Amino acid sequence: MALFQTTLRSHFLGMNTGVNILMPTDREQTPDGGFPVLYLLHGMSDDHTSWLRNTRIEQYAARYSLAVVMPDAQLSFYCDMVHGGMYGSYIARELPDFIRSTFPVTAARAGTFVAGLSMGGFGALKLGLGQPGQFAACAGLSAAITPVQNARRGDDPQRHKLVDSVVGDAQTEPPECDLSLLAHKQMQLPAEARTRVYLACGTEDFLYEENRQFRGRLDALGFAYTYDEGPGRHDWDFWDAYIQKALAFFLGE
């Protein structure tokens, strides 16, 4: 595996932004059409270096000859912010165009995946459910399912300020960020066109109940998904273990 640590000039963000890329190096093993690719998203207190610093993602990706793209999304919740950068469009559109034009990765939906933890788990589910033609599967690890509602219920002024920057004065998730609504829209598609969904959360995680409720909403829709849980908190021990399960889910083990 090769690690590319680069800076990309983004039209949607209007600035330079960091991205780390893990790329298989055995070109003799390159599949027809290019390597499968995972867009791997960081959490609220992290950046594009966090998965590399806190997990063995490079070794896990090498098992599958999988390219891994790790962008920096600041505190955007992977949305087009009302007062900030258009991170949703950057990661859904501009970044994949750059990656496909620069590296030998597939452009096919079947080999394109997105995953993340916490805020990045929300982002992965939002992108996966909202872009069914682009991502074959998505994974939310300890995902923040309803971040706007959670912040509005609290009395932390910094959280309110952050949410204001992302969604303005909206009191709940806007339609493009409502995971249940996005799943409902996917149910209008043929089964083979829907995004495959993997969810995992630790039983001691403060987001456990929120994830349980989201599963209930998916069950009510009849939306198929795969779910794992086990002892664990909102920490890297859990995410390092369960990203391996997510990769197996994506790539058919």
C-alpha beads as a LAMMPS data file, in Angstrom:
LAMMPS data file: protein, C-alpha beads

253 atoms
252 bonds

1 atom types
1 bond types

-500.0 500.0 xlo xhi
-500.0 500.0 ylo yhi
-500.0 500.0 zlo zhi

Masses

1 110.0

Atoms # bond

1 1 1 0.000 0.000 0.000
2 1 1 1.106 3.549 -0.713
3 1 1 0.056 6.570 1.339
4 1 1 -0.546 9.861 -0.464
5 1 1 -0.873 12.896 1.792
6 1 1 -2.003 15.759 -0.387
7 1 1 -3.792 19.086 -0.534
8 1 1 -6.600 19.637 -3.008
9 1 1 -7.847 23.008 -4.204
10 1 1 -11.620 22.688 -3.948
11 1 1 -14.022 24.721 -6.064
12 1 1 -16.943 23.935 -3.742
13 1 1 -15.016 24.932 -0.611
14 1 1 -13.174 27.853 -2.157
15 1 1 -9.968 26.827 -0.400
16 1 1 -7.291 24.170 -0.098
17 1 1 -8.222 21.084 1.906
18 1 1 -6.308 18.022 3.061
19 1 1 -6.970 14.452 1.991
20 1 1 -5.107 11.215 2.687
21 1 1 -5.275 8.343 0.224
22 1 1 -4.239 4.718 0.676
23 1 1 -3.631 3.033 -2.655
24 1 1 -2.739 -0.575 -3.506
25 1 1 0.622 -0.773 -5.255
26 1 1 0.454 -4.172 -6.977
27 1 1 -0.658 -3.027 -10.399
28 1 1 -0.596 -6.619 -11.669
29 1 1 -3.536 -7.257 -9.345
30 1 1 -5.536 -4.244 -10.550
31 1 1 -9.078 -5.405 -11.347
32 1 1 -10.611 -4.529 -14.684
33 1 1 -11.907 -0.993 -14.266
34 1 1 -9.737 -0.186 -11.257
35 1 1 -9.489 -0.890 -7.534
36 1 1 -12.569 -0.703 -5.306
37 1 1 -12.599 2.493 -3.265
38 1 1 -13.825 3.455 0.194
39 1 1 -14.459 7.048 1.272
40 1 1 -13.734 6.929 5.014
41 1 1 -15.050 9.827 7.097
42 1 1 -13.804 11.202 10.410
43 1 1 -15.718 12.218 13.511
44 1 1 -16.499 15.554 15.079
45 1 1 -13.261 16.071 16.995
46 1 1 -11.030 14.588 14.296
47 1 1 -9.642 15.243 10.834
48 1 1 -8.379 13.405 7.764
49 1 1 -5.430 11.925 9.689
50 1 1 -7.433 10.284 12.483
51 1 1 -8.195 6.894 10.953
52 1 1 -4.534 6.425 10.090
53 1 1 -3.341 7.461 13.546
54 1 1 -5.825 5.451 15.576
55 1 1 -6.511 2.250 13.629
56 1 1 -4.782 -0.293 11.396
57 1 1 -6.869 0.731 8.400
58 1 1 -3.867 0.432 6.066
59 1 1 -3.392 -3.238 6.949
60 1 1 -7.112 -3.947 6.727
61 1 1 -7.418 -2.290 3.317
62 1 1 -4.404 -4.228 2.025
63 1 1 -6.271 -7.508 2.594
64 1 1 -8.815 -6.471 -0.015
65 1 1 -6.621 -4.417 -2.379
66 1 1 -8.927 -1.544 -1.443
67 1 1 -8.192 2.135 -2.028
68 1 1 -9.184 4.338 0.935
69 1 1 -9.838 8.074 0.652
70 1 1 -9.902 10.075 3.898
71 1 1 -11.008 13.709 3.438
72 1 1 -11.071 16.569 5.918
73 1 1 -14.584 17.891 6.518
74 1 1 -14.063 20.214 9.486
75 1 1 -17.261 20.443 11.618
76 1 1 -19.585 20.336 8.626
77 1 1 -21.471 17.107 9.303
78 1 1 -20.718 16.447 5.627
79 1 1 -23.380 18.954 4.596
80 1 1 -23.478 22.002 2.360
81 1 1 -23.308 24.466 5.246
82 1 1 -25.550 27.521 5.459
83 1 1 -22.599 29.500 6.850
84 1 1 -19.542 27.613 5.688
85 1 1 -18.206 25.273 3.055
86 1 1 -20.184 23.051 0.695
87 1 1 -18.713 19.864 2.139
88 1 1 -21.599 17.658 1.017
89 1 1 -21.078 18.572 -2.624
90 1 1 -17.302 18.444 -2.271
91 1 1 -17.264 14.878 -0.958
92 1 1 -20.118 13.560 -3.102
93 1 1 -19.024 15.133 -6.389
94 1 1 -15.704 16.968 -6.560
95 1 1 -13.543 14.614 -4.524
96 1 1 -14.612 11.427 -6.375
97 1 1 -13.981 13.156 -9.712
98 1 1 -10.457 14.028 -8.560
99 1 1 -9.759 10.546 -7.215
100 1 1 -11.009 8.779 -10.363
101 1 1 -9.029 11.040 -12.666
102 1 1 -5.808 10.669 -10.649
103 1 1 -5.713 7.097 -9.328
104 1 1 -6.562 3.651 -10.780
105 1 1 -9.868 3.246 -8.916
106 1 1 -13.196 2.076 -10.236
107 1 1 -15.872 4.493 -11.371
108 1 1 -18.485 1.773 -10.976
109 1 1 -21.087 1.993 -8.233
110 1 1 -20.545 -1.680 -7.382
111 1 1 -17.021 -0.972 -6.122
112 1 1 -17.610 2.388 -4.409
113 1 1 -18.333 2.582 -0.668
114 1 1 -18.551 5.152 2.124
115 1 1 -18.124 4.663 5.886
116 1 1 -17.512 6.785 8.942
117 1 1 -17.694 7.083 12.709
118 1 1 -19.932 9.321 14.826
119 1 1 -20.306 12.561 12.801
120 1 1 -18.692 10.659 9.945
121 1 1 -21.161 7.830 10.486
122 1 1 -23.961 10.308 9.926
123 1 1 -22.118 11.617 6.859
124 1 1 -21.650 8.117 5.449
125 1 1 -25.328 7.235 5.896
126 1 1 -26.392 10.613 4.480
127 1 1 -24.195 10.199 1.406
128 1 1 -24.962 6.519 0.930
129 1 1 -28.723 6.862 1.293
130 1 1 -28.841 10.173 -0.562
131 1 1 -26.671 9.045 -3.498
132 1 1 -27.846 5.502 -4.277
133 1 1 -26.534 5.712 -7.815
134 1 1 -23.015 6.433 -6.596
135 1 1 -22.427 4.225 -3.544
136 1 1 -23.154 0.506 -3.475
137 1 1 -22.979 0.377 0.313
138 1 1 -22.457 2.573 3.345
139 1 1 -21.518 1.976 6.979
140 1 1 -22.271 4.044 10.061
141 1 1 -20.194 3.191 13.136
142 1 1 -21.612 4.774 16.313
143 1 1 -23.430 7.111 13.945
144 1 1 -24.943 10.396 15.085
145 1 1 -28.378 9.758 13.586
146 1 1 -30.124 13.068 14.452
147 1 1 -27.334 15.577 15.193
148 1 1 -29.477 18.691 14.774
149 1 1 -32.170 17.492 17.167
150 1 1 -29.549 16.385 19.687
151 1 1 -27.832 19.770 19.649
152 1 1 -31.113 21.705 19.862
153 1 1 -32.181 19.705 22.930
154 1 1 -28.990 20.596 24.787
155 1 1 -28.013 23.867 26.402
156 1 1 -24.436 24.048 25.105
157 1 1 -24.134 27.413 23.297
158 1 1 -21.176 26.160 21.262
159 1 1 -23.230 23.260 19.917
160 1 1 -26.061 25.619 19.027
161 1 1 -23.612 27.887 17.227
162 1 1 -22.183 24.930 15.323
163 1 1 -25.610 23.693 14.254
164 1 1 -26.577 27.223 13.195
165 1 1 -23.546 27.298 10.912
166 1 1 -24.580 24.001 9.296
167 1 1 -28.385 24.239 8.959
168 1 1 -29.245 27.827 9.885
169 1 1 -32.239 28.129 12.189
170 1 1 -33.673 24.678 11.363
171 1 1 -34.826 22.903 14.524
172 1 1 -34.657 19.404 13.067
173 1 1 -32.745 17.712 10.280
174 1 1 -33.594 19.282 6.907
175 1 1 -34.855 16.847 4.247
176 1 1 -31.428 16.316 2.673
177 1 1 -30.059 15.351 6.109
178 1 1 -32.991 13.280 7.408
179 1 1 -31.752 9.688 7.301
180 1 1 -35.201 8.173 7.800
181 1 1 -36.609 10.239 4.938
182 1 1 -33.702 9.281 2.683
183 1 1 -34.289 5.608 3.480
184 1 1 -38.001 6.057 2.745
185 1 1 -37.166 7.537 -0.675
186 1 1 -34.904 4.590 -1.430
187 1 1 -37.796 2.200 -0.853
188 1 1 -39.278 3.587 -4.058
189 1 1 -36.320 2.117 -5.970
190 1 1 -35.930 -1.492 -7.112
191 1 1 -34.241 -3.573 -4.423
192 1 1 -31.052 -3.961 -6.455
193 1 1 -30.722 -0.164 -6.782
194 1 1 -30.894 0.510 -3.031
195 1 1 -27.774 1.170 -1.007
196 1 1 -26.697 -1.689 1.241
197 1 1 -26.440 -0.422 4.827
198 1 1 -24.227 -1.600 7.689
199 1 1 -24.736 -0.244 11.214
200 1 1 -22.709 -0.922 14.358
201 1 1 -22.773 0.598 17.825
202 1 1 -21.322 -0.291 21.207
203 1 1 -23.809 -1.203 23.908
204 1 1 -22.231 1.352 26.274
205 1 1 -22.119 4.115 23.659
206 1 1 -24.124 7.273 24.441
207 1 1 -25.549 7.013 20.892
208 1 1 -26.749 3.429 21.368
209 1 1 -30.415 4.315 21.972
210 1 1 -30.442 6.673 18.998
211 1 1 -29.123 3.885 16.777
212 1 1 -31.695 1.459 18.188
213 1 1 -34.495 3.876 17.330
214 1 1 -33.168 4.331 13.801
215 1 1 -33.158 0.572 13.307
216 1 1 -36.790 0.567 14.375
217 1 1 -37.610 3.125 11.703
218 1 1 -35.792 1.078 9.063
219 1 1 -37.678 -2.029 10.185
220 1 1 -40.984 -0.172 9.866
221 1 1 -40.071 0.761 6.290
222 1 1 -39.023 -2.763 5.448
223 1 1 -35.569 -1.434 4.583
224 1 1 -32.951 -4.202 4.673
225 1 1 -29.757 -3.567 6.647
226 1 1 -27.054 -5.408 8.569
227 1 1 -26.478 -4.578 12.222
228 1 1 -23.734 -5.489 14.695
229 1 1 -23.254 -4.549 18.307
230 1 1 -21.085 -5.578 21.211
231 1 1 -19.561 -4.257 24.401
232 1 1 -18.008 -0.908 23.635
233 1 1 -18.036 2.817 24.133
234 1 1 -17.631 5.776 21.788
235 1 1 -13.945 5.127 21.214
236 1 1 -11.277 3.874 18.861
237 1 1 -11.159 0.376 20.341
238 1 1 -14.687 -0.172 19.047
239 1 1 -14.145 1.558 15.693
240 1 1 -10.912 -0.306 14.959
241 1 1 -12.702 -3.610 15.544
242 1 1 -15.866 -2.822 13.626
243 1 1 -14.335 -1.163 10.579
244 1 1 -13.006 -4.638 9.849
245 1 1 -16.566 -5.995 9.923
246 1 1 -17.691 -3.156 7.664
247 1 1 -15.005 -3.981 5.098
248 1 1 -16.084 -7.618 5.117
249 1 1 -19.678 -6.478 4.587
250 1 1 -18.680 -4.285 1.651
251 1 1 -16.483 -6.825 -0.073
252 1 1 -18.405 -10.007 0.421
253 1 1 -16.720 -12.016 3.156

Bonds

1 1 1 2
2 1 2 3
3 1 3 4
4 1 4 5
5 1 5 6
6 1 6 7
7 1 7 8
8 1 8 9
9 1 9 10
10 1 10 11
11 1 11 12
12 1 12 13
13 1 13 14
14 1 14 15
15 1 15 16
16 1 16 17
17 1 17 18
18 1 18 19
19 1 19 20
20 1 20 21
21 1 21 22
22 1 22 23
23 1 23 24
24 1 24 25
25 1 25 26
26 1 26 27
27 1 27 28
28 1 28 29
29 1 29 30
30 1 30 31
31 1 31 32
32 1 32 33
33 1 33 34
34 1 34 35
35 1 35 36
36 1 36 37
37 1 37 38
38 1 38 39
39 1 39 40
40 1 40 41
41 1 41 42
42 1 42 43
43 1 43 44
44 1 44 45
45 1 45 46
46 1 46 47
47 1 47 48
48 1 48 49
49 1 49 50
50 1 50 51
51 1 51 52
52 1 52 53
53 1 53 54
54 1 54 55
55 1 55 56
56 1 56 57
57 1 57 58
58 1 58 59
59 1 59 60
60 1 60 61
61 1 61 62
62 1 62 63
63 1 63 64
64 1 64 65
65 1 65 66
66 1 66 67
67 1 67 68
68 1 68 69
69 1 69 70
70 1 70 71
71 1 71 72
72 1 72 73
73 1 73 74
74 1 74 75
75 1 75 76
76 1 76 77
77 1 77 78
78 1 78 79
79 1 79 80
80 1 80 81
81 1 81 82
82 1 82 83
83 1 83 84
84 1 84 85
85 1 85 86
86 1 86 87
87 1 87 88
88 1 88 89
89 1 89 90
90 1 90 91
91 1 91 92
92 1 92 93
93 1 93 94
94 1 94 95
95 1 95 96
96 1 96 97
97 1 97 98
98 1 98 99
99 1 99 100
100 1 100 101
101 1 101 102
102 1 102 103
103 1 103 104
104 1 104 105
105 1 105 106
106 1 106 107
107 1 107 108
108 1 108 109
109 1 109 110
110 1 110 111
111 1 111 112
112 1 112 113
113 1 113 114
114 1 114 115
115 1 115 116
116 1 116 117
117 1 117 118
118 1 118 119
119 1 119 120
120 1 120 121
121 1 121 122
122 1 122 123
123 1 123 124
124 1 124 125
125 1 125 126
126 1 126 127
127 1 127 128
128 1 128 129
129 1 129 130
130 1 130 131
131 1 131 132
132 1 132 133
133 1 133 134
134 1 134 135
135 1 135 136
136 1 136 137
137 1 137 138
138 1 138 139
139 1 139 140
140 1 140 141
141 1 141 142
142 1 142 143
143 1 143 144
144 1 144 145
145 1 145 146
146 1 146 147
147 1 147 148
148 1 148 149
149 1 149 150
150 1 150 151
151 1 151 152
152 1 152 153
153 1 153 154
154 1 154 155
155 1 155 156
156 1 156 157
157 1 157 158
158 1 158 159
159 1 159 160
160 1 160 161
161 1 161 162
162 1 162 163
163 1 163 164
164 1 164 165
165 1 165 166
166 1 166 167
167 1 167 168
168 1 168 169
169 1 169 170
170 1 170 171
171 1 171 172
172 1 172 173
173 1 173 174
174 1 174 175
175 1 175 176
176 1 176 177
177 1 177 178
178 1 178 179
179 1 179 180
180 1 180 181
181 1 181 182
182 1 182 183
183 1 183 184
184 1 184 185
185 1 185 186
186 1 186 187
187 1 187 188
188 1 188 189
189 1 189 190
190 1 190 191
191 1 191 192
192 1 192 193
193 1 193 194
194 1 194 195
195 1 195 196
196 1 196 197
197 1 197 198
198 1 198 199
199 1 199 200
200 1 200 201
201 1 201 202
202 1 202 203
203 1 203 204
204 1 204 205
205 1 205 206
206 1 206 207
207 1 207 208
208 1 208 209
209 1 209 210
210 1 210 211
211 1 211 212
212 1 212 213
213 1 213 214
214 1 214 215
215 1 215 216
216 1 216 217
217 1 217 218
218 1 218 219
219 1 219 220
220 1 220 221
221 1 221 222
222 1 222 223
223 1 223 224
224 1 224 225
225 1 225 226
226 1 226 227
227 1 227 228
228 1 228 229
229 1 229 230
230 1 230 231
231 1 231 232
232 1 232 233
233 1 233 234
234 1 234 235
235 1 235 236
236 1 236 237
237 1 237 238
238 1 238 239
239 1 239 240
240 1 240 241
241 1 241 242
242 1 242 243
243 1 243 244
244 1 244 245
245 1 245 246
246 1 246 247
247 1 247 248
248 1 248 249
249 1 249 250
250 1 250 251
251 1 251 252
252 1 252 253
